[in-house]
Amino acid sequence: MPRISKTFIATLLGGLLVTACGGSTSNGTGAAAAITFPLSTALANLYKSGFHTTVTVSGTATSISNKTSYPFTASLSVDETPANAGATFENQAALQMTTSLTGTFNINNVNDSFSSISQNFLSPTNLLLGVTATSYCVASLPSQYPGTITIGQAQSVVTYDCFKDSTKASPTGTAKVSFLVSAGNAPSTATFSTLETFTDTTGIQTQFTQKNFLIDTSGNISFESLSFIGFLTSNTGGTTSDIQLNFKSL
């Protein structure tokens, strides 16, 4: 099989992840009143502190050319830096966060390490402006997450137009960020999941990332898990690998 790359094609691997908390109470009429969760508070906490965690991921690596899949398990380090207020993006003041994944895995008895880094940019009022990694992605209409959320809620947040670089001369596709909220591990918590999808210029989905966080009614937030489907680039020879990863954390 081809040598596994050391760098993900990860346009949207990082940042902008939050979670929500939920439950129900009586409103005096016998009906259940939905609990709201302070997403804006959770985001502010996330942007201020960042986070670091290590998870075990398991899945398959599939060679597109020979249609052979290889199971693997790996230890993955997930890091997000606190927001830096001194950045600019598209000629405007911005907050910048760096998200990285690093790890080593064994596929078909071959050990290799990998990493990916992405930069996420927000306006001072937390509008999602853009993401840079292997593509330069700009929000077609800067948007932000809602201030509060409830269990069962799901909606689109922002669409990015992606290009080879900041000249925006060569389109590479479209990235979309959405979210959904599900019940947490206690009545006063909920899981907030961000869904990040990259589609190339032919309309084919080439990457999907889901990140899950736990939030409570006070706006405390913690990383729970992630899943990923995408390709690797080859650092040996600089060509694109035909190995597609499909994994989730255990």
N, C-alpha and C positions, 0 to 999 in steps of 0.2 A: 504493500500500500504506500501511497505518497507520504513523505515526511509531514508530520502534523505541524501546523504553523504555530508560531509563538504569539501571534497577535490576532485577536478577534476582529472581524469586521463588525464593530459595535458602534453604530451611529448614535444609538440612544441607550446606552447602558447605564446610565447613571442618573442620578439625581432626580429631583422633582417627585419623590415618592413620599406618600403620606398614608395614614390609616385612620380608621374611624371607630367609634364605640357605640354600642347600641343595647336596646332592651325595651321594655314596655312598662307603662304605669297606667293606673286607672284614672280617667278624667271625671269620675263621679257619675257617669251615665252608663257604665258597664262596658264602654268601648275602650280599646287599648290605644293609648296615646304614644305615638312614635317618639323615641328619644333622639334628640339631635346631638351631633358630635362636633366640637369646635375645630374644624379642619384648618382654618386660618391660624389658630393658636398652635396646632400641631406642626404646621408648616414652618411657622416662625421658630419653634423649638428646634426643628430639624435643620433649618438653615443656620441657626446660631451655633449649634453644637457639632453638626456632622455626626458620623458614626463609623465604627469599625466592628466587623464581625467575621468569624470564620465558620463556614458551613461545609458539610459533605454533600456533594452532588453525584447523582447517578443517572446514567442514560446510555445512549448509543451514538457512535460515530459512523456515518454512512458514506461510503464512496459512491458518488453519483455515477461515475463512469462504469464501474463494474457491479453496481447494485449490491454491494456486500456491506453488512452492518456489523460493528464490533461493539460489545458492551464495555463500559468503563465506569469507574468510580474515582472521584478525585476530591481533594481538599481545596476549597476555594476561599480566598480572602476577599472580602467586599469592603471597600472604603469609600467614604464620601467626606470631603473636607468641608469645614464651615464656610459660609458664603464670604467672599472677598468683595468689599464694597468699592474697590478702586479700579474696577474693570470698565471696559467699553465694548459695545457690540453694535455694529451697523451705525457707528458715529453717535451713539448715545450712551449715557451713563448706565452701568449695569452691575448687578451682583453676579459673581462667577463662582461656581462650585466644580470641583474636579472629582469625578467618580472613576474608580479603578477596580478591576478584577485581576487577581493573580493566583496562579496555582500550578500544580504539576499533575499530570495524569498518565496512565498507561493504557495504550490502545493497541491491540494485537501484539502484545509483548514488547511494545516500543514506549519508553518513557520520554516525556517531553514536557517542557514548561510553557505556559502561555500567559499573556497579559493583555489588557485593553485599557485605554484611558479615553474618557470623553469630558468635554467642558460644557457645562450648562449655564445659560445666561438668562437672568431675570431683570426686569426693570426694578427701580427702587420701590415700586408699589406691587411687586411680585407678579407682573405680567410675564408669561413665558415668551421669551424673545427668540431663542435659537439654541442650537446644539452643534458642537463641532467635534468630529472624531475622524473617521475616514471620509466623511462627507461634511460639507458646510451647509447646515440646514437653518433656514430663516422662517419664522412664523409668517404665514400668509396674512393672518390677522391676530396680533398678540392677544392672548386670553389668559385667564387665571382660574384656578380651582375655586369652587364656591366657598363661602365663609363657613357654612355648616353643611353636614350631610346626615343621612339617615340610612338604616339598614334597608337593602333592596334597591337603593338608588344606583343608577348607571347612566353615564353620559359622556359625550365627547368633550375634550378640553381644547385641543389645538391641533392644527395641521401645519406641518413644515414643508416648504419647498426646498429640496436638497440639490446641491451642486458639487462638482469636483473640488472647487476651492472658492475663496472669497470674491473672485472676479465674477462669479455666477454666470460664466459663459457656457458651461457644460453641465446640463441637468443630469442628475443621477437617479432621481426618483422622488418619492413622497413619503414622509413620516407622519404618523398620526398617534396622538396620545389620548387615551380615554381612561375611565375608571369605573369600578363597581364596588359596592359595599355589601359585605355579608356578615353574618353573626360571628362574634368573637368567641373567646374561650370562657367568658363569664357574662352574666347579665348586663354588666356595665361596660362591656368592651365590644369592639367590632373590628373586623379585618377590612382594611382598605387596600384594594388591588389596583395598581396602575398597569395598563395594557399598552405596550409600545410596539407599533407595527411599521416596518419599512417595506415599501413596494417599489420595484425598479420602474424604469421608463416604459417597459412593455406591459406593466400591470401585474407582474409576478411578485408575490410576497417572498422576500428573501431573508427576512428576520422578524422574529417575534420575541418580546421579552415581557414577562409578567413578574412584578415585584409585589410582595404582600407585607403589609405592616399592621401592627396592632396599636390601636389608639383607645384611650379612655375618655371619660366625660370631662376631665380636667385638661385635656390636650396633650397628655404624655404620649409619646410615640416610640415604638421599637420595631426594628426589622424582624420579620418572621421567616420568610422564605422567598425563593425565586425559581423561575423556570425560563428556559431559553431554547430557541431554535434558530440556528444561523450557521454561517460559513466561517472558515478561517482563511487568512492570507498567508502565503508562504514567505518566510523570511529567508529561505534558501532559494536564491535565484529570483526572488521578487515576483513570483507568479501567484495567481490565485489558486488555492487548493480546491479540489472537488469534494473535500470532506465536509459534510454537514453534521453539526452537533445538535443533539436533542437531549436536554437534561433538565432535571429539577433537583432542588435540595431535599434532603431526607429529613 
